Amino acid sequence: MTTDIDPKASESLPSFAGDVAARFPDIWKTYQALGEAAAAAGPLREREQRLSKTPLASGSGSEAATHSPPRRARREGIDAAALQQIPMLAITSLGWSQAMRGLAWIEDVFSATHASRRAAP
C-alpha cells in the first residue's frame, strides 16, 4: 500500500475525512482520480462544476457532500451570493424544506457561527 497523498487535496479535507484518506491512501488516490476523470470528461469549467455539484449533493441529503463544493468554490473565489442562489432555484424541484436545508449547509461554509446554529434546538 502506498502512503503518499496529494497534500493539497488532503489538507482541505475535514479532519475525519482527512484521517480516513491518510489511513487508506490507495482508496483516496483512486477516488481523487475518478473525480479528476469526471471533471475532464466534458466542457464544464471549474466554476460551473462547483456550482453544479452543490445542488446534486444537497438533493442527495448529504451534509458533508454539500459542504465540499462550496468550500472549494470559496477557495476559488466564487462568492456566497452565487452559491446561495442555488437552493433558491431548487425550491420548485426539491421543495421548500429541502432547499432551505441545502441553504443552511451552504451557509455553514461561509458562516463563522456554524457551531452556534447547530447548537440551537
C-alpha positions as CSV (number, residue, x, y, z in Angstrom):
1,M,0.0,0.0,0.0
2,T,1.3,3.4,-0.9
3,T,1.4,6.1,1.7
4,D,1.9,9.3,-0.3
5,I,-1.2,11.5,-0.5
6,D,-1.6,14.7,-2.5
7,P,-1.0,17.2,0.3
8,K,-3.1,19.9,-1.4
9,A,-6.1,17.7,-1.6
10,S,-5.8,16.1,1.8
11,E,-5.2,19.3,3.7
12,S,-8.6,20.7,2.5
13,L,-10.5,17.7,3.9
14,P,-12.4,17.9,7.2
15,S,-10.4,16.2,9.9
16,F,-12.3,12.8,9.9
17,A,-12.2,12.5,6.1
18,G,-8.5,13.5,6.1
19,D,-7.8,10.9,8.7
20,V,-9.5,8.2,6.6
21,A,-7.6,9.4,3.5
22,A,-4.4,9.1,5.4
23,R,-5.3,5.6,6.6
24,F,-6.4,4.4,3.2
25,P,-4.2,6.3,0.7
26,D,-4.8,3.9,-2.2
27,I,-8.5,4.3,-2.0
28,W,-8.2,8.1,-1.6
29,K,-6.0,8.4,-4.6
30,T,-8.3,6.2,-6.7
31,Y,-11.3,8.3,-5.6
32,Q,-9.4,11.5,-6.5
33,A,-8.5,10.1,-9.9
34,L,-12.2,9.3,-10.5
35,G,-13.1,12.9,-9.7
36,E,-10.4,14.2,-12.0
37,A,-11.6,12.0,-14.8
38,A,-15.2,13.1,-14.4
39,A,-14.1,16.7,-14.4
40,A,-12.2,16.3,-17.6
41,A,-15.0,14.3,-19.3
42,G,-16.9,17.3,-20.6
43,P,-16.8,21.0,-21.4
44,L,-17.7,22.4,-17.9
45,R,-15.1,24.7,-16.4
46,E,-14.2,24.5,-12.7
47,R,-16.7,27.3,-11.7
48,E,-19.5,25.5,-13.5
49,Q,-18.6,22.2,-11.9
50,R,-18.6,23.7,-8.4
51,L,-22.0,25.3,-9.0
52,S,-23.4,22.0,-10.5
53,K,-22.1,19.7,-7.7
54,T,-23.6,21.8,-4.9
55,P,-27.3,21.1,-5.8
56,L,-26.6,17.4,-6.5
57,A,-25.0,17.0,-3.1
58,S,-27.8,18.9,-1.4
59,G,-30.5,16.9,-3.2
60,S,-28.9,13.7,-2.1
61,G,-29.3,14.7,1.5
62,S,-25.6,14.6,2.4
63,E,-24.5,17.5,4.6
64,A,-20.8,16.7,4.2
65,A,-21.1,16.4,0.4
66,T,-23.0,19.7,0.3
67,H,-20.2,21.4,2.3
68,S,-17.5,20.3,-0.1
69,P,-18.3,22.1,-3.4
70,P,-19.0,25.5,-1.6
71,R,-15.7,25.1,0.4
72,R,-13.8,24.6,-2.8
73,A,-15.8,27.3,-4.6
74,R,-14.9,29.7,-1.8
75,R,-11.2,29.0,-2.2
76,E,-11.6,29.6,-5.9
77,G,-13.2,33.0,-5.4
78,I,-16.8,32.1,-6.1
79,D,-18.9,34.4,-3.8
80,A,-21.5,33.4,-1.4
81,A,-24.3,35.0,-3.4
82,A,-23.8,32.7,-6.3
83,L,-23.9,29.7,-4.1
84,Q,-26.9,31.0,-2.1
85,Q,-28.9,31.3,-5.3
86,I,-28.7,27.5,-5.9
87,P,-31.1,26.5,-3.2
88,M,-33.5,29.2,-4.3
89,L,-33.5,27.6,-7.8
90,A,-34.1,24.2,-6.1
91,I,-37.3,25.2,-4.2
92,T,-39.5,24.1,-7.1
93,S,-37.6,20.9,-7.6
94,L,-36.8,19.8,-4.0
95,G,-39.4,21.7,-2.0
96,W,-39.0,24.5,0.5
97,S,-37.7,22.4,3.4
98,Q,-35.1,20.5,1.4
99,A,-34.0,23.7,-0.3
100,M,-33.7,25.5,3.0
101,R,-31.7,22.6,4.4
102,G,-29.3,23.0,1.4
103,L,-29.1,26.7,2.0
104,A,-28.2,26.2,5.7
105,W,-25.5,23.7,4.7
106,I,-24.1,26.1,2.1
107,E,-24.1,29.0,4.6
108,D,-22.3,26.8,7.1
109,V,-19.2,27.2,4.8
110,F,-19.5,30.9,4.8
111,S,-20.5,31.4,8.4
112,A,-18.4,31.7,11.5
113,T,-21.5,30.8,13.5
114,H,-21.7,27.3,12.2
115,A,-21.4,25.7,15.6
116,S,-23.9,28.1,17.3
117,R,-26.6,27.4,14.7
118,R,-26.1,23.6,15.2
119,A,-26.5,24.0,19.0
120,A,-29.8,25.7,18.7
121,P,-32.9,23.5,19.3
